[in-house]
């Protein structure tokens, strides 16, 4: 299945995208069987209480509100941006099977403020949820920005959606004095069995008059080169939204998902003023206990001599106001 046709590049071979000069993120059917039959997942709670919040319609400064998993509301200079929005009960192509939400969204869908822009980092079901995108299109008609190839998936599922696409390092305007730059990530993509790496994956570097936000999407660390390159090309963000969950077992997940220690390394590589941990505690995708990412993050920050207040493991409903560097 082909979502994109374009010129060859250092991360596109004419048919599939790839992570240049990095460990292969593909896993064989045998690897999957080894994981599922030889590893033992931790037991998660069936549900977790969440104190949902009702955001203000617009914020002149820079405010981050955690909806849950990789879904984050960024309010900056009057602009409302959602990342990887998933309001469905399952991160799955099916309504009856697949990872089920244990924590409700920290913002009820009907309490969302007017959404101007949606950033979709890649096409895995816990990041690209067509049911939520349909609801957002009907209620808000936002501009959806996504890496190459994902537009084909979105436009087929959401006719009439406003979709803009880009390659790594492309900058797209999102409002007065604001832009979203697609930045590299070490990951992969697939919606089914025959479309592995047929659409690109990315993070986003969001520049606004109220401050700069880096949203990592999903990524491994590998040699860390892309994070140091971001620092050289783009400067340091006021806040980095970094995943800390879905990392176990490491032999299976290392090339595609960072763990809390690597999240701290990325914060350091970027020289980010602050960070907020995302992508944990909502859907059980891998084997670690629910609270382990939070506990390991605290330990990693202590070892690095970083104040834990600079990098909280935020639960759904958490609100963080960011004061940009002077």
N, C-alpha and C positions, 0 to 999 in steps of 0.2 A: 504494500500500500504506500503510495507516494503522496505526501502533503505539500511538498515544496520542490520546485525545479529552479535551479539557478547556477551561477558560476561556482567553480571549485574554489575552495579556500583552505586555509591551514586547519579548519575544523569541519569541512564538508567535502566528501569524496565524489559528489555528483549524485549520490543516492541516499547516504546516511551521514549524520553528524557524528562527531567524535571529540574526545578530549585530547588535544595534541600533546604528545610527549609525556603522557601520564599512564598510570596503571589502568588496565582495562576494567571498565565498570560492568561489562556484561557478565552474567552468571549463567552457567549451564543448567539444564534440567536436573542433572545429577547433583549440582551444588544445592539447588532448591530442595531436593529430596533429603540430602544430608542435613540441611538446616531443620527441616520440618520433622524429621524422624529421629535425629540424634541430639538436638538441642531441646531444652525445656523452657518454655516461656514462664515468666513470673505471673502470679495471679494478680489481676487488677481489681479494684472495686467496681461494682456494677454501675455506681453513679457517684458523682462528687457534687456537693453543693456549690453554687455560684451566686454571687451577688451581682446581678446584671445592672448596668448603668444606662442612663439616657443621655447621649452626648448633646452638647449645644449645637445649634444649626451650623454655626460658623465660628472659627477661632482665628484671631488675628496673629497669635503667636504660633508655637509649634507644640502640638499635643499628640501623644500616642495613646490609643485605647486598644486593649487586647480583646479581640472577639473570641479567639481560641485557635489552637494549632498554628497555622501560618496566616490566619485571617486577622489583619490588623487595620484599624482605622487611623490614618495619618491625616491630621488636620493642621494645615500650615498656610498662613497668610490668606485665610478665607477660602482655601481650596480643600476639598474633601476627597481623599484617596483611599481605596480599599485594596489590600493585597490578598491574592489567592483566596477569594471568598468562598467559604463552604458553610452553608447553613443547613445542609441536609443531615439526616440522622446517621447515615453511613458514608464512609469514604470508599465507594465501591460502584461498579457499573450496575449493581443489583440493589433493589430496595429490601430484599429478604435475606441477604448474606453479605459478608464482608465486615471490615472493622466498624464497630458501632461506637457512637459518641458516648463517653462516660461523663462529660461535662457539657452542660448546655452553653450556647453562645453567651459571651459576656455582654452582648448587645442584642436585644430582640430585633428581628428583622424589621418589624414595623416601627422601631424606634431609631432606625438609622437616619442620620441627617441626609440632606440631598447629596448624592454621590456623583461627583464630577468625573472621576477617573478610576478605572480598575486596572491593576497590574496583575497579570497572570504569568508566573515564572516558567511553567512547563505543564505537560499534559497528564501527569499522574493524577489519579482520582481524588487524592487528598489535597490537591492544589487547583485542578481545573474541574469544577463541578458544574455541569451544564444546567442542572435544575436551578441552582442559585443564580447563575448568569442570566437565565431566562427571567427570573423574578426581578433581578436588578434592571434588566432591560425594560421590562414592563413598567416598573415603578420610577426609574430614574434616567433611563437611556444614557448611561455613562459612555465615555470613550474607553474602550478596552485596549490596552497595550500589551503585546505579547511577542515572544521571539518567533523567528521564521517558522512557518509551517503550522503553527497552532491556530492561525486565523482560519484555515480550512475547516478545522474541527468546530470552532466556535460559530462560524457563519452557517455551517450546515445545521447545527443544533439551535441557533438563535437567529433566524432570518431577520434581516434589518438591523442587526447589531452594528454599531460603529466600532470598527476594529482597525488599529494601526499596528504594523509589524516592524521589527527591526532586527538587525544582526548585532553581535557583540560590538560594543563601543559606539553604536548609533545613539544619538540624542534626539528625542522627540518632544516638541513643545506640549505642555499640558495646562498652560494658563499664563497670565501676565507675569513675566520674569521667572517662570518655572519650567523645568524640563525633567524628563525621565530618561536616564541613560541606561541602556541595557549593558550589563557587564558580565564577564565570563563566570561560569560556575563549573565545578567538576561533578557532573551528574550524568543522566541519561533520560530517555523518554520512551513511553509506550502506552497505548490504550488497550491493546490486544496482543495476540500472539505473532502477528506478522508486520507490525509497524515499529519495531524497536529502533530507536534513534532516527526516525524519519522526520521528526520535528525537533527544533532546537530548544535548549533550556538556558536560563540566564538568572542573574540577580538584577536588581535595579538600584541605581544611584539617583536619588530624587533631590534636585536642587530647587529651593524656593527662596523667596525673599526673607522668610522667617527661619531658615536653617536648612541643613542637609541631612538626609536620611539614607542609610544603606540598608536595603532589604536583600538578604542573601538567598531567599527561596530555599532550595535544597542544594547542598554541596558537600563534597568531601574536602579534605585538606591537602592530601598528597604532598607535593613539594612546597606548597604555599605560594608559588610564584605569582598567581593571579592577584592575590591580596596585596602583595608588595607592589605589583604593577599598578593596581588601583590607587594606592597611596601616592605613587610617583605621578600618575596622570591626572588624578582628580583631587588630590589633597586628602584631608582627614574629615570624616563625617562628624556631625554633632552627635548623632546616635546611630548605632548599628543594631539592626534586628537580626539576631543570629540564632539558628536552630541548635538545640542541645539534646534532642531526643531521637529515638529510632536509630540507635547505633549498635545494638547487640543482636547477634554475635559479631565481634569485630572482624573476624576472618571473612565474613560475608558482606558487611556493611561499610568497611573502612573506605573504599574507593568512592562511595556515593553519599555518605552521611557523616558529618563531623560528630565527635563526642564533646562533652563539656570542656575537657582540657584543650581540645583543638579550637573550640569557640573562643577561649581566652587567648590563644595564640593569634587568632584572626583579629581580635580586638587590639592586640598589641601591634600586629603587623600594620593595621590601618591607622594606628595611633588615634583611635576613636575616643572622643571625650567621654562618651557613655555608651552602654549597650543594654539591650533588653533581650532576654531569652524567650524564644518562641519554639513552636514545633515540639511540644512535649505535653503529656498529661491529658490529652483529649481523646485521641484514637490510639488504641494499642496496635501498633504496626510491627513491632519487633519484641524482643524477649526481656528487656530490662524492666524492673519494677517501676511503677508509675512515678514515685517520688525520687528515685535514684538520680535522674538527671539534675534535679535541683540540688541535692546533697553533694553530688560530685562537682557541680559548678562552684558551690561555696568553698569546697576544699581546694579546687584549682585556683580560685582567686586568692585564697590565703597563701598558697605556695608562691604565687606570683607577686605577692605584696600589694594587691589591688583591693581597695575598699569595696566590700560587697555591695554597698549602696550604688556604686557606679554601674553594676551589672546585675540587676535583679532577675530572678526567675519568675516572671509575672504570670499570675493565674488569669483566666478569663474575667473580664470586668475591671482589670487594673487600668489606671489612668496615670500617665506620666507626662508632666510638663517639662519641656526641654528649653533651657536658656542657651541660645547659641553663643559661640565664642565671640568676644568683643572685637 
